């Protein structure tokens, strides 16, 4: 006998969240999208949003299908948004093969989203070294131990690899960054700021890059 354990459709369709915490107008928007992001990010910090630097990263596979996962933002400036990963992981390989990505921040406590599309490049080895050396020792060991995205038959394999790596570096304070681990930078050509509004008539303001001189055009989109 087959049991249907899916949630009844009416239970899902009845879920409602009212959006009434704020609004976003062209007049209050910063001229530069990075300045606008910095403002909103600081407000997310001030409101103690859970993991405000968590962002959904979407990549494109060799077959043209999208893949998404949550990663952590580790830095941003006018050149883009930086995160770190294993270059040999699925996302690392896809970003190397097709150097474009989309990012999405969702801050439900503020009823806000930020959507980013851009080109991707690896950051310098020196920058990757600096960040790697700032990580907790356990995280550095984990970067050596995990063959990220590869199939493993048992959790014990991962535990054994960590044990071996821990023994290898037991007498060393320094743990050198593995060459397969480092940072990517996403340089936006589009950034959308979304503020929830009543009746699903949300505010959506989009910056689009006009040219290589970092000139931006601002447009409003219908929700």
C-alpha positions as CSV (number, residue, x, y, z in Angstrom):
1,X,0.0,0.0,0.0
2,X,1.3,3.4,-0.9
3,X,0.8,6.2,1.7
4,X,0.5,9.7,0.5
5,X,2.3,11.8,3.2
6,X,2.2,15.1,1.3
7,X,0.8,18.1,3.2
8,X,-2.8,18.7,2.0
9,X,-2.8,21.4,-0.7
10,X,-5.2,23.6,1.2
11,X,-2.8,23.8,4.2
12,X,0.0,25.2,2.0
13,X,-2.2,27.5,0.0
14,X,-3.5,29.1,3.2
15,X,-0.1,30.2,4.4
16,X,-0.1,34.0,4.4
17,X,2.4,36.6,5.5
18,X,1.5,40.3,5.5
19,X,4.3,42.7,4.4
20,X,4.0,46.0,6.1
21,X,7.4,46.9,7.6
22,X,8.5,49.5,5.1
23,X,8.7,50.9,1.6
24,X,11.3,51.7,-0.9
25,X,11.2,54.8,-3.2
26,X,13.5,56.1,-5.8
27,X,14.1,59.2,-3.8
28,X,15.6,57.4,-0.9
29,X,17.7,55.0,-3.0
30,X,21.5,55.5,-3.1
31,X,23.1,56.3,-6.5
32,X,25.5,53.4,-6.2
33,X,24.0,49.9,-5.6
34,X,26.9,48.9,-3.3
35,X,26.1,51.9,-1.1
36,X,22.5,50.8,-1.0
37,X,23.6,47.2,-0.2
38,X,25.9,48.4,2.6
39,X,23.0,50.4,4.1
40,X,20.6,47.4,4.0
41,X,23.3,45.0,5.2
42,X,24.0,47.2,8.2
43,X,20.3,47.4,9.0
44,X,20.1,43.6,8.8
45,X,23.0,43.5,11.4
46,X,21.3,46.1,13.6
47,X,18.1,44.1,13.6
48,X,20.0,40.9,14.4
49,X,18.8,39.1,11.3
50,X,19.8,35.4,11.5
51,X,22.9,34.9,9.3
52,X,22.6,38.1,7.3
53,X,25.5,37.1,5.1
54,X,23.8,33.9,4.0
55,X,23.1,34.0,0.3
56,X,21.7,31.6,-2.3
57,X,24.2,31.1,-5.0
58,X,23.0,29.8,-8.4
59,X,25.2,28.4,-11.0
60,X,24.8,26.8,-14.5
61,X,25.9,23.2,-15.2
62,X,27.5,22.0,-18.4
63,X,24.0,20.7,-19.5
64,X,22.5,24.2,-19.0
65,X,20.5,23.3,-15.8
66,X,20.7,25.6,-12.8
67,X,21.8,24.6,-9.3
68,X,21.4,26.5,-6.1
69,X,22.8,26.3,-2.6
70,X,23.4,28.6,0.4
71,X,26.9,30.0,0.9
72,X,28.2,32.8,3.1
73,X,29.3,36.3,2.0
74,X,32.7,37.1,3.3
75,X,33.3,40.5,1.9
76,X,32.1,43.1,-0.6
77,X,33.1,46.4,-2.0
78,X,32.6,48.2,-5.3
79,X,34.3,45.4,-7.2
80,X,31.8,42.8,-6.1
81,X,30.8,40.1,-3.6
82,X,33.3,37.5,-2.3
83,X,32.7,34.0,-1.0
84,X,35.0,31.0,-0.5
85,X,34.7,27.3,-1.5
86,X,36.5,24.2,-2.7
87,X,37.3,24.9,-6.4
88,X,36.9,21.2,-7.2
89,X,33.3,21.2,-5.7
90,X,30.4,21.2,-8.1
91,X,29.8,24.9,-7.7
92,X,33.6,25.6,-8.1
93,X,33.7,23.6,-11.3
94,X,30.6,25.2,-12.7
95,X,31.8,28.7,-12.0
96,X,35.1,28.0,-13.6
97,X,33.4,26.6,-16.7
98,X,30.6,29.2,-16.9
99,X,31.8,32.3,-15.0
100,X,28.4,33.8,-14.3
101,X,26.2,33.5,-11.2
102,X,23.2,34.8,-9.4
103,X,23.0,35.6,-5.7
104,X,20.0,36.1,-3.5
105,X,19.8,37.5,0.0
106,X,16.6,37.1,1.9
107,X,16.1,38.9,5.2
108,X,12.6,38.0,6.4
109,X,12.9,39.9,9.6
110,X,13.0,43.1,7.4
111,X,10.8,41.7,4.6
112,X,13.6,42.4,2.1
113,X,15.4,40.6,-0.6
114,X,18.5,41.6,-2.7
115,X,19.0,39.8,-6.0
116,X,22.3,40.0,-7.9
117,X,23.5,38.8,-11.3
118,X,27.1,39.1,-12.4
119,X,30.3,37.8,-13.8
120,X,32.6,35.6,-11.7
121,X,36.4,35.4,-11.2
122,X,38.7,33.8,-8.8
123,X,40.3,36.2,-6.3
124,X,44.1,36.4,-5.8
125,X,45.9,33.7,-4.0
126,X,47.1,36.3,-1.4
127,X,43.5,37.2,-0.6
128,X,42.5,33.6,-0.3
129,X,45.5,32.9,1.9
130,X,44.7,35.8,4.2
131,X,41.1,34.7,4.7
132,X,42.0,31.0,5.1
133,X,44.5,31.9,7.8
134,X,41.8,33.8,9.7
135,X,39.5,30.8,9.9
136,X,39.2,28.6,13.1
137,X,41.6,25.7,13.1
138,X,38.8,23.2,12.7
139,X,37.5,24.9,9.6
140,X,41.0,24.9,8.1
141,X,41.4,21.2,8.8
142,X,37.9,20.6,7.3
143,X,39.0,22.2,4.0
144,X,41.8,19.6,3.8
145,X,39.6,16.7,4.9
146,X,36.5,17.1,2.7
147,X,36.5,16.1,-1.0
148,X,33.5,18.5,-1.4
149,X,30.7,17.3,-3.7
150,X,32.3,13.9,-4.3
151,X,30.4,10.7,-3.5
152,X,31.5,9.0,-0.3
153,X,30.0,5.7,0.8
154,X,30.0,6.4,4.6
155,X,30.3,9.2,7.1
156,X,33.2,7.3,8.7
157,X,35.3,8.0,5.6
158,X,35.0,11.7,6.3
159,X,35.7,11.2,10.0
160,X,38.8,9.1,9.1
161,X,40.1,11.8,6.7
162,X,39.7,14.4,9.3
163,X,41.6,12.2,11.8
164,X,44.4,11.8,9.3
165,X,44.6,15.5,8.5
166,X,44.5,16.4,12.2
167,X,47.4,14.1,12.9
168,X,49.3,15.5,9.9
169,X,49.1,19.0,11.2
170,X,49.3,18.2,14.9
171,X,52.7,19.7,15.5
172,X,52.2,22.7,13.3
173,X,50.4,25.9,14.2
174,X,50.3,26.9,10.6
175,X,47.9,25.1,8.2
176,X,48.7,26.1,4.7
177,X,45.7,26.7,2.4
178,X,45.1,23.8,0.0
179,X,45.5,24.9,-3.6
180,X,41.9,23.6,-4.4
181,X,40.3,26.0,-1.9
182,X,39.9,29.8,-2.4
183,X,37.6,32.7,-3.1
184,X,35.3,33.8,-5.9
185,X,34.2,37.4,-6.6
186,X,30.9,38.1,-8.2
187,X,31.0,41.4,-10.1
188,X,27.3,42.6,-10.6
189,X,25.8,43.9,-13.8
190,X,22.4,43.8,-12.1
191,X,21.2,44.4,-8.5
192,X,17.6,44.4,-7.4
193,X,16.3,45.6,-4.1
194,X,13.0,44.2,-3.0
195,X,10.9,45.5,-0.1
196,X,7.7,43.7,0.9
197,X,4.5,45.8,0.7
198,X,0.9,45.2,1.5
199,X,-1.4,43.3,-1.0
200,X,1.7,41.8,-2.7
201,X,2.3,45.2,-4.4
202,X,6.0,45.0,-3.4
203,X,8.6,47.7,-4.2
204,X,11.2,46.4,-6.7
205,X,14.0,48.8,-7.8
206,X,16.8,47.5,-10.1
207,X,20.2,48.9,-10.9
208,X,21.6,47.9,-14.3
209,X,25.2,48.7,-15.3
210,X,25.3,50.8,-18.4
211,X,29.0,50.6,-19.2
212,X,32.4,49.6,-17.9
213,X,32.7,53.0,-16.2
214,X,30.3,51.7,-13.5
215,X,27.4,54.0,-14.5
216,X,24.1,52.5,-13.3
217,X,20.6,53.0,-14.5
218,X,17.8,52.6,-11.9
219,X,14.4,51.1,-13.0
220,X,11.2,50.2,-11.1
221,X,9.7,46.7,-11.8
222,X,6.1,45.7,-11.3
223,X,5.8,43.1,-8.5
